[in-house]
Amino acid sequence: MNKDIDIIDLGLRDYKEIWDFQEQLFQEILAIKIKNRREETNLDTPNYFLLVEHPHVYTLGKSGDLSNLLITEEKLAAINASFYKINRGGDITYHGPGQIVGYPIIDLENYFTDIHKYLRFLEEMVILTLAEYGLKAERSKGETGVWLDVGTPFARKICAMGVRASRWVTMHGFALNVNANLGYFDHMIPCGIKGKAVTSLHVELGKTEVSMEEVKEKLLKHFLQLFEAKVVEKINQ
């Protein structure tokens, strides 16, 4: 059981490039697990946590409804955004500059074998991080992600989540709005949930900008505590 994890901070990178990178790491872990079972070996599986910002992009999960994207292909080009149908759970999501996107690519058999618990831990990581900024963030029943003012007419989502898992290996993850341009959310029905607003940390704090590096450090601190993991290497690419 290997709880060590490599943190890879990728900066601002194209969505498809990092999707391919996720798949590469995901398949690497799966290959080790398959080898262990076939050959009765006991090789450790590695764990990774990717942090990245993406240029403007909309992604639709495998169970999503394309009608939740409210603009045409021509309009996407006009706002300098791209679109991908992908293999995670969930509906439509936006990624863009000013948003911290996290992709834990980990073997849950190194931690616990419970996808529900995994999602709750990711939400808790964000909830604890936002609490350090004086915000009371919560889960919303039946809606994955992290919200503010749950149960009121002012409910708004600050962090979206969607994951894929196979043989207990995870990919995809969460997207936390830190300094996000909220105008881009007007071109979709976020996560397919009508009538719910979206917000960003800088808006909630009344600031022009919040330190992305500071938020990343807080997220990682809580992730490591929740998963009882240890950083082996931190890489900036």
C-alpha positions, 0 to 999 in steps of 0.5 A: 500500500503506497500512500506517497504522491507526486504533485505536478503543477502544470501551469496554463496548459491546453485541455486536450494535452493534459487529458492525454497526459492524464490517460497516460498516467492512468494507463500506467497505474492500470498496467501495474495492477494488471501485472500484479494480478496476472503474475502475482507480483506486488509492485507498488502503484504510483499516485499523482495529483495534477494541478493546472489552469486551462484556456477557455474550454467546455467539457461534457461528461459521458452522461451529459446533455449537449443541449446544456451548451447554449452556444454554437460552434461558431460562437465558441470560436468567437469567444476563443473557447473549445469543446470536448466530449469526455469520459468522466461522470457529470454533465457540462463544465467550463474550465478557464484561466483563474480556475484551479483544476485538480486531477488526482490520478491515484490508486484508491486501493492505496487509500480506501476502496470507496468512490463515494468517500473519495468524492466526499473527501475531495469536497471536504478538501475544498470546504476546508480550504474555503473556510480558511477564507472565512466562507461557509461552503457546503455540499448540496444534497444530490448535487456533486461539488461545493456550494455557498448558501445551500438551501436559499434562493442565493445558492451558488456553486464555487467548485465543480467535480466529475471523476472517472474510475476503473479498477479503483484508479481515478482520473479527472477531478475538480475545478475551483473558481478562484479568479474565474471570468464568470461570464463564460458560465452564461454560455451553458447550464452549469452541470445541467442544473437550471436556476443555480448561480456560479461564483468565484472566490475573488467575487466572494471576498470582494477582491480583484484577485486572490493568490492562486499559489496560496489556494493551491497550497491550502488545497494540497494541505487538506488533501494530504491530511484527509488521504493521509498521504505524503508528497514524494516529489513536487514538480513544476512543468 
